[in-house]
Amino acid sequence: QVQLVESGGGLVQPGGSLRLSCAASGSINMGVMAWYRQAPGKEREWVASITRGGSTNYADSVKGRFTISRDNAKNTMNLQMNSLKPEDTAVYYCNVPAGQRGYWGQGTQVTVSS
């Protein structure tokens, strides 16, 4: 059984920081792992991706503020979010591409508000 579990979300003021984590388990290829987010009333959007070798890509909206990382030995992925803005408010999801839909975690809420 493949499982992805996000953690680390919460309420933070604009300009603050949060660190999200994703713990993965199960027999799946994780050559790529990614973070997505979905704000109220909006479509789910891609945030950042990282390969097993550590190559990263970021959405323009978070570039320079967010850092994605992974620990292959621990099967974990992280998203360090700095200089947070109200528009970063969303449910953040861990994703591993596979087949047509891929694997997803349950999501963790990030709220940026003063």
BALOBA-1460 file (C-alpha; in Angstrom, 3 decimals):
// residues 114
<rec num="1" residu="q" x="0.000" y="0.000" z="0.000"/>
<rec num="2" residu="v" x="1.469" y="3.302" z="-1.139"/>
<rec num="3" residu="q" x="1.085" y="6.161" z="1.298"/>
<rec num="4" residu="l" x="2.114" y="9.814" z="1.307"/>
<rec num="5" residu="v" x="1.611" y="11.866" z="4.460"/>
<rec num="6" residu="e" x="2.130" y="15.622" z="4.643"/>
<rec num="7" residu="s" x="2.775" y="17.572" z="7.815"/>
<rec num="8" residu="g" x="3.963" y="20.977" z="8.974"/>
<rec num="9" residu="g" x="1.153" y="23.241" z="7.876"/>
<rec num="10" residu="g" x="-0.296" y="25.940" z="10.051"/>
<rec num="11" residu="l" x="-1.077" y="29.617" z="10.493"/>
<rec num="12" residu="v" x="1.712" y="32.107" z="9.860"/>
<rec num="13" residu="q" x="1.922" y="35.875" z="9.401"/>
<rec num="14" residu="p" x="2.996" y="37.420" z="6.091"/>
<rec num="15" residu="g" x="6.766" y="37.312" z="5.806"/>
<rec num="16" residu="g" x="6.988" y="34.268" z="8.034"/>
<rec num="17" residu="s" x="8.224" y="30.764" z="7.330"/>
<rec num="18" residu="l" x="6.974" y="27.197" z="7.444"/>
<rec num="19" residu="r" x="8.579" y="23.871" z="6.658"/>
<rec num="20" residu="l" x="6.385" y="21.160" z="5.170"/>
<rec num="21" residu="s" x="7.296" y="17.493" z="5.166"/>
<rec num="22" residu="c" x="6.113" y="14.492" z="3.181"/>
<rec num="23" residu="a" x="6.739" y="10.954" z="4.368"/>
<rec num="24" residu="a" x="6.475" y="8.281" z="1.680"/>
<rec num="25" residu="s" x="6.052" y="4.545" z="2.046"/>
<rec num="26" residu="g" x="5.302" y="1.638" z="-0.263"/>
<rec num="27" residu="s" x="6.853" y="0.029" z="-3.304"/>
<rec num="28" residu="i" x="6.777" y="2.804" z="-5.878"/>
<rec num="29" residu="n" x="9.316" y="4.517" z="-8.030"/>
<rec num="30" residu="m" x="10.033" y="7.986" z="-6.699"/>
<rec num="31" residu="g" x="12.329" y="9.271" z="-9.377"/>
<rec num="32" residu="v" x="10.401" y="12.525" z="-9.114"/>
<rec num="33" residu="m" x="8.509" y="13.981" z="-6.169"/>
<rec num="34" residu="a" x="6.521" y="17.184" z="-6.230"/>
<rec num="35" residu="w" x="4.523" y="19.667" z="-4.198"/>
<rec num="36" residu="y" x="1.180" y="21.017" z="-5.375"/>
<rec num="37" residu="r" x="-1.222" y="23.427" z="-3.731"/>
<rec num="38" residu="q" x="-4.868" y="24.321" z="-4.040"/>
<rec num="39" residu="a" x="-6.303" y="27.607" z="-2.830"/>
<rec num="40" residu="p" x="-10.038" y="28.090" z="-2.172"/>
<rec num="41" residu="g" x="-11.940" y="28.394" z="-5.435"/>
<rec num="42" residu="k" x="-8.874" y="27.719" z="-7.566"/>
<rec num="43" residu="e" x="-7.451" y="24.756" z="-9.434"/>
<rec num="44" residu="r" x="-4.676" y="22.693" z="-7.978"/>
<rec num="45" residu="e" x="-1.342" y="24.052" z="-9.163"/>
<rec num="46" residu="w" x="2.164" y="22.699" z="-9.293"/>
<rec num="47" residu="v" x="4.614" y="24.339" z="-6.888"/>
<rec num="48" residu="a" x="7.939" y="22.523" z="-7.105"/>
<rec num="49" residu="s" x="9.534" y="19.224" z="-8.134"/>
<rec num="50" residu="i" x="12.690" y="17.356" z="-7.304"/>
<rec num="51" residu="t" x="14.338" y="14.314" z="-8.861"/>
<rec num="52" residu="r" x="16.054" y="11.492" z="-7.034"/>
<rec num="53" residu="g" x="19.342" y="13.098" z="-7.994"/>
<rec num="54" residu="g" x="18.342" y="16.434" z="-6.484"/>
<rec num="55" residu="s" x="17.494" y="18.444" z="-9.590"/>
<rec num="56" residu="t" x="14.805" y="21.013" z="-8.759"/>
<rec num="57" residu="n" x="12.216" y="23.113" z="-10.552"/>
<rec num="58" residu="y" x="9.920" y="25.808" z="-9.167"/>
<rec num="59" residu="a" x="6.823" y="27.662" z="-10.197"/>
<rec num="60" residu="d" x="7.558" y="31.309" z="-10.917"/>
<rec num="61" residu="s" x="5.281" y="32.352" z="-8.065"/>
<rec num="62" residu="v" x="7.497" y="30.697" z="-5.433"/>
<rec num="63" residu="k" x="10.943" y="30.885" z="-7.007"/>
<rec num="64" residu="g" x="13.458" y="32.422" z="-4.639"/>
<rec num="65" residu="r" x="11.211" y="31.936" z="-1.613"/>
<rec num="66" residu="f" x="10.600" y="28.181" z="-1.455"/>
<rec num="67" residu="t" x="13.175" y="25.402" z="-1.376"/>
<rec num="68" residu="i" x="12.334" y="21.773" z="-2.123"/>
<rec num="69" residu="s" x="14.532" y="18.972" z="-0.834"/>
<rec num="70" residu="r" x="14.456" y="15.227" z="-0.269"/>
<rec num="71" residu="d" x="16.189" y="12.565" z="1.754"/>
<rec num="72" residu="n" x="16.231" y="9.373" z="-0.289"/>
<rec num="73" residu="a" x="17.417" y="7.252" z="2.627"/>
<rec num="74" residu="k" x="14.453" y="8.358" z="4.743"/>
<rec num="75" residu="n" x="11.936" y="8.518" z="1.877"/>
<rec num="76" residu="t" x="10.988" y="12.040" z="2.829"/>
<rec num="77" residu="m" x="10.546" y="15.310" z="0.992"/>
<rec num="78" residu="n" x="10.449" y="18.820" z="2.395"/>
<rec num="79" residu="l" x="9.361" y="22.265" z="1.324"/>
<rec num="80" residu="q" x="10.950" y="25.186" z="3.128"/>
<rec num="81" residu="m" x="8.704" y="28.201" z="2.625"/>
<rec num="82" residu="n" x="10.090" y="31.640" z="3.426"/>
<rec num="83" residu="s" x="8.773" y="35.162" z="2.928"/>
<rec num="84" residu="l" x="5.253" y="33.810" z="2.868"/>
<rec num="85" residu="k" x="2.490" y="35.866" z="1.292"/>
<rec num="86" residu="p" x="-1.282" y="35.728" z="1.762"/>
<rec num="87" residu="e" x="-1.561" y="34.343" z="-1.764"/>
<rec num="88" residu="d" x="0.409" y="31.293" z="-0.615"/>
<rec num="89" residu="t" x="-2.599" y="30.270" z="1.460"/>
<rec num="90" residu="a" x="-3.683" y="26.836" z="0.242"/>
<rec num="91" residu="v" x="-3.790" y="23.162" z="1.003"/>
<rec num="92" residu="y" x="-0.404" y="21.748" z="0.072"/>
<rec num="93" residu="y" x="-0.156" y="18.232" z="-1.340"/>
<rec num="94" residu="c" x="2.690" y="15.788" z="-1.812"/>
<rec num="95" residu="n" x="2.714" y="14.009" z="-5.180"/>
<rec num="96" residu="v" x="4.587" y="11.163" z="-6.828"/>
<rec num="97" residu="p" x="3.885" y="10.845" z="-10.566"/>
<rec num="98" residu="a" x="2.648" y="7.383" z="-11.516"/>
<rec num="99" residu="g" x="0.247" y="6.257" z="-14.222"/>
<rec num="100" residu="q" x="-2.490" y="8.702" z="-15.106"/>
<rec num="101" residu="r" x="-3.170" y="10.238" z="-11.687"/>
<rec num="102" residu="g" x="-0.146" y="9.495" z="-9.549"/>
<rec num="103" residu="y" x="-0.058" y="9.207" z="-5.783"/>
<rec num="104" residu="w" x="-1.212" y="11.977" z="-3.457"/>
<rec num="105" residu="g" x="-1.170" y="12.721" z="0.226"/>
<rec num="106" residu="q" x="-4.127" y="14.050" z="2.198"/>
<rec num="107" residu="g" x="-2.824" y="17.602" z="2.197"/>
<rec num="108" residu="t" x="-1.793" y="20.055" z="4.894"/>
<rec num="109" residu="q" x="-3.312" y="23.506" z="5.338"/>
<rec num="110" residu="v" x="-1.111" y="26.584" z="5.097"/>
<rec num="111" residu="t" x="-2.731" y="29.878" z="6.044"/>
<rec num="112" residu="v" x="-0.828" y="33.153" z="5.686"/>
<rec num="113" residu="s" x="-2.676" y="35.967" z="7.389"/>
<rec num="114" residu="s" x="-2.120" y="38.867" z="9.743"/>
